[in-house]
Structures are given as structure tokens and as C-alpha cells.
Amino acid sequence: MTQEGNDMGLELKGLKKILGGRVIIDDLHLSVAPGEMISLLGPSGCGKTTTLRMIAGFLAVDAGQIFVAGEDVTALGPDKRPSAMVFQNYALWPHMSVSKNVAYPLKIKGLSKPEIAEKVDAALALVNLLHHKDSRPGQISGGEQQRVALARALVQEPNILLLDEPLSNLDAKLREKVREDIRQLQRRLGITTVIVTHDQEEALSISDRVAVMNNGRIEQFSTPHELYNAPATEYVATFIGSLNRFEGDLVSGLIQPGAHVTGIRPEDLTLSMQAFEGSHPGVVELIIPRGHFYEVVVKRSDATFRIFASENIPAVGANVHVGIKKSLRYLNGKLVA
């Protein structure tokens, strides 16, 4: 069966999943363009991994349809779908060599030994691991094990590559390097890719678009720039980056009682030792080094401001004045102009 608009690399239409009597995914819709890399981002329990496992075919849907390149794959098992998955724990066979781990799915499909050898070498070359083809997983680093798992997925030549928290077992520095490698490889191959992560920095840095999930639904599916600068809901605004949140309206630079919720990014606040029109007086309560900038916590009687600043940092206990450069405004949880 072919859907209308079959130029989509991946199309999820009205997915629903109930586990243990609880609705985990509820009427989820998502369209991913061919060659696009997207992230499913959200806290534990939001449904992102459940969604990925339904795409892969490891979980049956209770309602809705899944299309890959225009073809309905909803009823197909994982071995019949044009997708491959890299699991969080890599799931490598410790007693097998790297090449045999990568070859395993091709062996299951019954390919000839010469064809398997050729495809395995090509996949290992893609991830720069040909020199480790005869090593066992326990003899290589965590980052290299991750690349073996990636090669095992790529050797199947899938239409859709699915990555379930693939970097969570790596230390921070290696995680940054490996995610850059994955992004470059994905761009070179042009393969449609869905990555699950709870790490917003990872999602924003690696993805063309990010789907922020909350309670089994997608709150917003946008580019990293749009998510940060124009979060469509209050939930997204607080989940992505840091946010100063105040009940009330911003009038002439001052927050006053009102029907809206005002959100202000820490970098959109200014610090001054002198009062000025529309400024908020307060006292510096805490200064937190954040690498190339400082987070300055300013307290006043009825509010706390968190400000990102890189110069002219006042001392703790100093009387300061906080100015607002721009803000976000929400009504009933939705962004308004």
C-alpha cells in the first residue's frame, strides 16, 4: 500500500501504544524527509524509545500506521522492515570478532560468503575500523564498540537508521567526537535517521529537526534554532535551555500582574550597577562559573533572576539592576505574539 505524499522518508500517522494499561503514545504524527536526521528528545517516560521501537517493529502499534518511503510497514516484523537499529548497549557478541559481529545480519539473510566479506569490509571502512576487523569487542574502546554497532546497522543498507541513546555509555569528550562522526557519516550517506536522546545538547547539535516529546505526544517538531528562539509551548521553553519564568506581563521592562507567563532566556538579561528605566533592583546571591561565561543569580524580594554574563561580573552581595532585552509570552501554555 502506498500513501499520498510518498516523498516522505518516514511517516508516522496517529500512532498509539498502551503498555500495562497506560497510554504511552497517543495520536502521534511525524513526517521525516528523505535524508533528514531528526531527534526524539524528552525526559525518561515521555515515550521516545517506545516510538523508536514501534518504528523498528519491535513493538506492535495499537493504532495508527507507519510508512517508509511511501510503503506501509505497520504489519511487518523488524526483519522485514527497511530499517536497522543501533541499541543503547550496542548488543555486540563478545565471543565474535568485529567482522563477524558486523556480518551477522547478512549471514541470517543467507548472503554468500564473498558478498558478506565485501559488504562487511565496506561498512567497517565507513566507520574507520578495518584495522580492528579481527579484534573482539572487549579489545577495543567504547567509542569503537559504538562504531561497530553502527557498521552492523549500515551493512544492511537500510532506508531508515534508528539510534537508541547511542552515546549514553561514552564519556563527555568521546561523546562529542562520536556524535560529530555520526553526523558527518549520515550526511555523506544521505540516510534518513532517527535518534532518541534525553540530552538536549546532543539533539540540538546533531539534528536537522528535533521532536520534543511530553507524555506520549510531540509538543513541537522544529529546527534547533526555532526550538530555542521560538518555543511553541511553555513546556518546550523550560525543557530546552534555561529560562527565567515569571507569572505576569512585561510592561515597559517591568513584570506586572497579568494573565500571561513571561519567559526570559538568561542571555537576554543585562546587569548594571546603576538604575535605569525599566530595571529591576536586586542583590547578587551567587556566581557560578560556566566556562566562557558566568551564571549570576540575582535575588529581589519577589523574584530570582538567572543571568548569563561574560564581563563586568559584580561580586556576591553587590546591589545591581537587571534589564530585560527580550522575552517570550505564553497564555494557557501556548506561545503568543
Residue pairs with C-beta under 8 A, 6 or more apart in sequence:
1 71
1 72
2 70
2 71
2 72
3 11
3 13
3 65
3 67
3 70
3 72
5 11
6 67
6 69
6 70
6 71
7 33
7 34
7 70
8 31
8 32
8 33
8 34
8 67
8 69
8 70
9 32
9 33
9 34
9 35
9 36
9 68
9 69
9 159
9 160
9 192
10 30
10 31
10 32
10 55
10 66
10 67
10 68
10 160
10 192
10 194
11 30
11 31
11 32
11 65
11 66
11 67
11 68
12 28
12 29
12 30
12 31
12 51
12 55
12 64
12 65
12 66
12 67
13 29
13 64
13 65
13 66
13 67
14 27
14 28
14 29
14 63
14 64
14 65
15 25
15 27
15 28
15 29
15 51
15 54
15 61
15 63
15 64
15 65
15 66
16 23
16 25
16 26
16 27
16 28
16 61
16 62
16 63
16 64
17 23
17 24
17 25
17 47
17 50
17 54
17 59
17 61
17 62
17 216
18 24
18 62
19 50
23 216
24 47
24 50
24 216
25 47
25 50
25 51
25 54
25 216
26 215
26 216
26 217
27 64
27 217
28 47
28 51
28 64
28 216
28 217
28 218
29 218
30 211
30 218
30 221
32 38
32 192
32 194
33 192
34 69
34 190
34 192
35 190
35 191
35 192
36 192
36 193
36 208
36 209
37 183
37 186
37 187
37 192
37 193
37 195
37 206
37 207
37 208
38 193
38 194
38 195
38 207
38 208
38 209
38 210
38 211
38 221
39 194
39 195
39 196
39 197
39 202
39 203
39 206
39 207
39 209
39 210
39 211
40 48
40 51
40 52
40 194
40 195
40 196
40 197
40 211
40 213
41 48
41 197
41 198
41 200
41 203
41 210
41 211
41 212
41 213
42 48
42 198
42 212
42 213
42 214
42 239
43 198
43 239
44 198
46 213
46 214
46 215
46 216
47 213
47 215
47 216
47 217
48 196
48 197
48 198
48 213
49 164
49 165
49 196
50 59
51 196
51 213
52 85
52 162
52 164
52 194
52 196
53 59
54 60
54 61
54 66
55 66
55 83
55 160
55 162
55 194
56 78
56 81
56 83
56 85
56 162
57 73
57 76
57 77
57 78
57 79
57 80
57 81
57 83
58 78
58 85
61 74
64 74
65 72
65 74
66 72
66 73
66 74
67 73
68 81
68 82
68 83
68 159
68 160
69 82
69 159
71 82
73 80
73 81
73 82
78 85
79 108
81 160
82 158
82 159
82 160
83 158
83 159
83 160
83 161
83 162
84 105
84 152
84 153
84 154
84 156
84 158
84 160
84 161
84 162
85 153
85 162
85 163
85 164
86 146
86 149
86 150
86 152
86 153
86 161
86 162
86 163
86 164
86 166
87 149
87 164
88 164
88 165
88 166
88 168
88 169
89 169
90 137
90 145
90 146
90 148
90 149
90 169
91 149
92 101
92 137
92 145
92 148
92 149
92 152
93 100
93 101
93 104
93 137
94 136
94 137
94 138
95 136
96 104
96 136
96 137
97 133
97 134
97 135
97 136
98 124
98 129
98 132
98 133
98 134
98 135
98 136
98 137
98 140
98 148
99 120
99 121
99 124
99 133
99 134
101 137
101 148
101 152
102 120
102 123
102 124
102 148
102 151
102 152
102 155
103 116
103 117
103 120
103 155
104 152
105 152
105 155
105 156
106 115
106 116
106 119
106 120
106 155
106 156
107 116
111 119
119 155
120 133
120 151
120 155
121 130
121 133
122 155
123 151
123 152
123 154
123 155
124 130
124 132
124 133
124 151
126 151
126 154
126 185
126 189
127 147
127 148
127 150
127 151
127 154
127 181
127 185
128 147
129 144
129 147
129 148
129 151
132 139
132 140
132 144
132 148
137 145
137 148
140 148
141 174
142 169
142 170
142 174
143 170
143 174
143 177
143 178
146 166
146 167
146 169
146 170
146 178
147 178
147 181
149 166
150 166
150 182
150 185
153 161
153 162
154 161
154 189
154 191
158 191
159 191
159 192
160 191
160 192
160 193
160 194
161 186
161 191
161 192
161 193
161 194
162 193
162 194
162 195
163 182
163 193
163 194
163 195
163 196
164 196
165 196
165 197
165 198
166 182
166 195
167 175
167 178
167 179
167 197
167 199
167 202
168 197
168 199
170 178
175 202
179 202
179 205
179 206
182 206
183 206
186 193
195 203
195 206
195 207
197 203
200 239
200 240
200 241
203 210
203 224
204 210
204 224
204 227
204 228
204 240
205 224
207 224
208 223
209 221
209 222
209 223
209 224
210 221
210 222
210 223
210 224
210 227
211 218
211 220
211 221
212 218
212 219
212 220
212 221
212 227
212 235
212 236
212 239
212 240
213 219
214 235
214 239
219 232
219 233
219 235
219 236
220 227
220 231
220 232
220 233
220 236
222 230
222 232
227 236
227 240
228 240
228 241
230 328
230 335
231 237
231 240
231 263
231 328
231 335
232 334
232 335
233 330
233 333
233 334
233 335
234 245
234 261
234 263
234 330
234 333
234 334
235 333
237 243
237 263
237 328
237 330
237 335
238 245
238 263
241 265
242 265
242 266
242 306
242 308
243 263
243 264
243 265
243 266
243 328
244 263
244 264
244 265
244 266
244 269
244 304
244 305
244 306
245 261
245 262
245 263
246 255
246 261
246 262
246 263
246 264
246 303
247 261
247 262
248 255
248 256
248 257
248 258
248 260
248 261
248 262
249 255
249 256
249 257
249 258
249 259
249 260
249 262
249 329
250 256
250 262
250 324
250 327
250 329
251 258
252 277
252 278
253 277
253 278
253 279
253 323
253 324
254 278
254 280
255 262
255 280
255 303
259 331
260 329
260 330
260 331
260 336
261 329
261 330
261 331
262 327
262 328
262 329
262 330
263 327
263 328
263 329
263 330
264 324
264 326
264 327
264 328
265 328
266 295
266 306
266 307
266 308
267 308
268 324
268 325
268 326
268 327
269 305
269 306
269 307
269 308
269 322
269 323
269 324
269 325
270 307
270 322
270 323
270 324
270 325
271 296
271 298
271 307
271 309
271 312
271 313
271 314
271 320
271 321
271 322
271 323
272 279
272 320
272 321
272 322
272 323
273 314
273 318
273 319
273 320
273 321
274 321
275 281
275 321
276 321
276 323
278 323
278 324
279 321
279 322
279 323
280 300
280 303
280 305
280 321
280 322
280 323
280 324
281 300
281 319
281 320
281 321
281 322
282 298
282 299
282 300
282 303
282 305
282 319
282 320
282 321
282 322
283 298
283 299
283 300
283 317
283 318
283 319
283 320
284 296
284 297
284 298
284 314
284 315
284 316
284 317
284 318
284 320
285 297
285 298
285 299
285 304
285 316
286 296
286 297
286 316
287 294
287 295
287 296
287 297
287 313
287 315
287 316
288 294
288 295
288 296
288 297
290 308
292 310
293 308
293 309
293 310
294 308
294 309
294 310
294 313
295 306
295 307
295 308
296 306
296 307
296 308
296 309
296 313
296 314
297 304
297 305
297 306
297 307
298 304
298 305
298 306
298 307
298 320
298 322
299 305
305 322
307 322
314 320
328 335
329 335
329 336
329 337
330 336
